[in-house]
Amino acid sequence: MKRTVIALLLMLVAAAPASMAQKNVKLGHINSNELMQIMPGRDSAQAAFQREVEDLQATLKTMQDELESRYNDYRAKESQMSDLIKQTKQRELQDMGARMEEFQKNAQQQLQDREQELLKPIIDRAKKAIEEVAKERGYTYIFDSGVGALLYQQDSEDIMPFVKTKLNL
């Protein structure tokens, strides 16, 4: 019993400085979606992106029309073709379809990269403003209510090494 009381007292004494060292935590939030809607330069970036989307869609439409035309031509003349010509035409159609799929895949990646490139300066300005306001106003954490993400925090200890050790990574 005496040992339990002593152990409890030691724990309380050890915990006291830690609880006294706690600082005030000030929380804030912002909806980044709303902020992005009003950011300068967003409309011109969106317009430039939309033009690129339309250009790529036009090219894809041209490819689809050509594939459809060749397929219809193949179907119309199929009964008059020898087996060798049928096989050759079928391979050509398959190759065109594969090129079209590859173009579509590359276009999607290009559009993702371009959108990031166009929005990065706008996002960076918004992030910098959020960080400056947080520092000026003494916020400890700023949460994004639009997506539920942590946008800013004061200097703190990174616990990643401890978690990695705990997980044997």
C-alpha positions in Angstrom: 0.0 0.0 0.0 2.8 2.4 1.0 4.6 1.6 -2.3 1.4 2.3 -4.3 1.0 5.7 -2.7 4.7 6.6 -3.3 4.5 5.5 -6.9 1.3 7.6 -7.4 3.0 10.6 -5.8 6.1 10.2 -8.0 3.8 10.0 -11.1 2.0 13.2 -10.1 5.3 15.1 -9.5 6.6 13.9 -12.8 3.5 15.0 -14.6 3.2 18.4 -13.0 6.0 20.1 -15.1 4.5 18.7 -18.3 1.1 20.1 -17.5 2.5 23.4 -16.5 4.5 23.6 -19.8 1.3 23.3 -21.9 0.7 26.4 -24.0 -2.5 27.8 -25.2 -3.9 26.2 -28.3 -5.7 28.4 -30.7 -7.6 26.7 -33.5 -8.9 28.2 -36.8 -10.5 27.0 -40.0 -11.0 28.1 -43.6 -12.8 26.6 -46.5 -10.2 26.4 -49.2 -12.8 25.7 -51.9 -14.4 29.1 -51.2 -11.0 30.8 -51.1 -9.9 29.3 -54.5 -13.1 30.6 -56.1 -12.1 34.2 -55.2 -8.4 34.0 -55.8 -7.0 36.4 -58.4 -5.8 34.6 -61.5 -8.0 31.6 -61.0 -10.4 32.5 -63.9 -7.6 33.0 -66.4 -6.0 29.7 -65.3 -9.3 27.9 -65.7 -9.8 29.4 -69.1 -6.4 28.3 -70.3 -7.0 24.9 -68.9 -10.4 24.6 -70.7 -8.8 25.6 -74.0 -6.3 22.8 -73.7 -9.1 20.3 -72.8 -11.1 21.4 -75.9 -8.0 21.0 -78.1 -7.3 17.5 -76.9 -11.0 16.5 -77.1 -11.1 17.7 -80.8 -8.0 15.6 -81.6 -9.6 12.6 -79.9 -12.8 13.2 -81.8 -10.9 13.2 -85.1 -9.2 10.0 -84.2 -12.5 8.4 -83.3 -14.1 9.5 -86.5 -11.3 8.1 -88.6 -11.4 4.8 -86.7 -15.2 4.6 -87.2 -14.9 5.4 -90.9 -12.2 2.8 -91.4 -14.3 0.2 -89.5 -17.4 1.0 -91.6 -15.3 0.7 -94.7 -13.9 -2.6 -93.5 -17.4 -4.0 -92.7 -18.7 -2.9 -96.1 -15.9 -4.7 -98.0 -15.3 -7.6 -95.6 -17.1 -10.2 -97.7 -14.9 -9.3 -100.8 -11.6 -9.5 -98.9 -9.2 -12.4 -98.8 -8.2 -13.8 -95.4 -4.8 -12.1 -95.5 -6.4 -8.7 -96.3 -9.0 -9.2 -93.5 -6.3 -10.0 -91.0 -4.2 -7.0 -92.1 -7.2 -4.6 -91.9 -8.2 -6.0 -88.5 -4.7 -5.4 -87.2 -4.8 -1.9 -88.5 -8.1 -1.2 -86.7 -6.7 -2.8 -83.5 -3.6 -0.6 -83.8 -5.6 2.5 -84.3 -7.7 1.7 -81.3 -4.6 1.1 -79.2 -3.1 4.4 -80.4 -6.3 6.1 -79.5 -6.3 4.6 -76.0 -2.7 5.6 -75.5 -3.4 9.1 -76.7 -6.4 9.3 -74.3 -4.2 8.1 -71.4 -1.4 10.5 -72.2 -3.9 13.4 -72.6 -5.4 12.7 -69.2 -1.9 12.8 -67.6 -1.0 15.9 -69.6 -4.1 17.6 -68.4 -3.5 16.7 -64.8 0.0 18.0 -65.0 -1.1 21.2 -66.7 -3.8 21.9 -64.2 -1.3 21.5 -61.4 1.1 23.8 -63.2 -1.6 26.5 -63.7 -2.9 26.3 -60.2 0.3 25.9 -58.3 1.1 29.7 -58.1 -2.4 30.4 -57.0 -2.4 27.7 -54.4 1.1 28.8 -53.1 -0.2 32.4 -52.7 -3.2 31.1 -50.8 -1.1 28.9 -48.6 1.4 31.6 -47.8 -1.5 34.0 -46.9 -3.0 31.3 -44.6 0.4 30.8 -42.9 1.0 34.5 -42.4 -2.5 35.1 -40.9 -2.0 32.1 -38.6 1.3 33.4 -37.4 0.1 37.0 -37.0 -3.0 35.9 -35.1 -1.3 33.3 -33.0 -3.2 30.3 -34.3 -1.7 26.9 -33.5 -3.6 24.9 -36.1 -5.7 25.9 -39.1 -8.0 23.3 -40.5 -9.5 23.2 -44.0 -13.2 22.8 -43.5 -13.6 22.2 -47.3 -11.6 19.0 -47.3 -10.9 18.3 -43.6 -7.1 18.7 -43.9 -4.5 20.4 -41.6 -3.0 23.4 -43.4 -0.8 24.9 -40.8 0.8 24.1 -37.5 3.4 25.7 -35.3 6.8 24.0 -34.9 6.4 20.6 -33.4 8.3 17.4 -33.0 8.0 14.9 -35.8 6.9 11.6 -34.4 7.4 9.7 -37.6 10.7 8.1 -36.4 9.0 6.9 -33.3 6.1 5.4 -35.2 8.4 3.7 -37.6 10.3 2.2 -34.7 7.1 1.1 -33.1 6.0 -0.6 -36.4 9.5 -2.1 -37.0 9.9 -0.3 -40.3 
